[in-house]
Amino acid sequence: MNVATFAGHVGKDANLEYTKSGKAVASFTFAVNNGKDESGKDRQPSWIKAVLWEKKAEALAKHITKGRMVAVSGPVSVEAWIDKQGAANAVVVVTVREFTFCGGGEKEESKAA
């Protein structure tokens, strides 16, 4: 089963767009804390891309803002590409099935139908 759950802080406001067929899609990245290394220093966070579709995208995109803590769950994939300088890049992508705002303030849960 390909399902993972991550929690972290949003890096920048969600981006809401529409496909050519009119489906709403929102995406954002968030930083997942990786704890401390053996010497007690903070490890670099892992950056995860989250993608929400249709009603979930439209309902939540305006509330997913830089600095908010979120938890997401869904299937995971990897997007890989070569940039203009010829460097290889990759990002972990979660297609969001469940979403929760964490850490107080506004809380909204959304589950796939």
C-alpha positions in Angstrom: 0.0 0.0 0.0 1.4 3.4 -1.0 0.3 5.8 1.7 2.4 8.1 3.8 1.6 10.8 6.4 3.8 13.9 6.9 3.5 17.0 9.1 5.4 20.2 8.7 5.4 24.0 8.1 4.2 25.5 4.8 7.0 27.2 2.9 4.9 29.6 0.9 1.2 30.1 0.1 -0.6 27.4 -1.9 -0.9 28.0 -5.6 -4.4 27.3 -7.0 -4.8 26.7 -10.7 -7.2 25.0 -13.1 -6.4 22.4 -15.7 -7.6 22.8 -19.3 -10.6 20.6 -18.5 -11.5 22.9 -15.6 -10.4 20.8 -12.6 -9.0 22.7 -9.7 -5.5 21.8 -8.5 -3.6 23.4 -5.6 0.0 22.7 -4.7 2.4 23.8 -2.0 5.6 22.7 -0.4 6.2 22.2 3.3 9.2 21.4 5.5 9.3 18.3 7.6 11.6 18.4 10.6 14.3 15.6 10.6 15.3 16.0 14.2 18.9 16.4 15.4 22.1 14.6 14.4 24.4 12.8 16.8 26.1 16.1 17.8 22.8 17.6 18.7 22.6 20.0 15.7 19.3 20.3 13.8 19.3 18.3 10.6 18.2 20.0 7.4 14.4 19.6 6.8 13.0 17.6 4.0 10.8 19.5 1.6 7.7 17.8 0.4 5.3 18.9 -2.4 1.6 18.4 -1.7 -1.1 18.4 -4.4 -4.8 18.8 -3.7 -7.5 18.3 -6.4 -11.0 19.7 -7.1 -13.2 20.6 -4.1 -10.4 20.1 -1.6 -8.1 22.4 -3.6 -10.7 25.1 -3.9 -11.8 24.9 -0.2 -8.3 24.8 1.3 -5.9 26.7 -1.0 -6.7 30.2 0.4 -6.0 28.9 4.0 -2.7 27.2 3.3 -0.3 30.0 4.0 3.4 30.3 4.7 4.3 29.2 8.2 1.1 27.2 9.0 1.6 23.7 10.3 -0.2 21.1 8.3 -0.5 17.3 8.3 -1.2 15.5 5.0 -1.7 11.8 4.1 -1.9 10.1 0.7 -0.1 8.2 -1.9 3.5 9.3 -2.6 5.5 9.6 -5.8 8.7 11.3 -6.9 9.1 13.9 -9.6 12.5 14.1 -11.2 13.9 16.5 -13.8 17.1 18.0 -15.2 17.3 21.8 -14.8 18.7 24.3 -17.3 22.2 23.9 -15.8 22.1 20.2 -16.3 21.7 19.3 -12.6 19.4 16.5 -11.6 16.6 17.4 -9.2 13.8 15.4 -7.5 11.0 16.1 -5.1 8.7 13.8 -3.1 5.0 14.5 -3.9 2.0 13.6 -1.8 -1.4 13.5 -3.5 -3.4 14.6 -0.5 -6.3 12.4 0.6 -6.5 13.6 4.2 -5.5 17.1 5.4 -5.4 18.7 8.8 -4.3 22.1 10.0 -2.2 21.7 13.2 -0.9 23.8 16.0 -4.0 25.8 17.0 -5.9 28.4 15.0 -8.1 27.3 12.2 -8.6 23.5 11.9 -10.2 21.8 9.0 -10.2 18.1 8.0 -10.9 16.8 4.6 -11.1 13.2 3.5 -11.5 11.8 0.0 -14.9 10.5 -0.9 
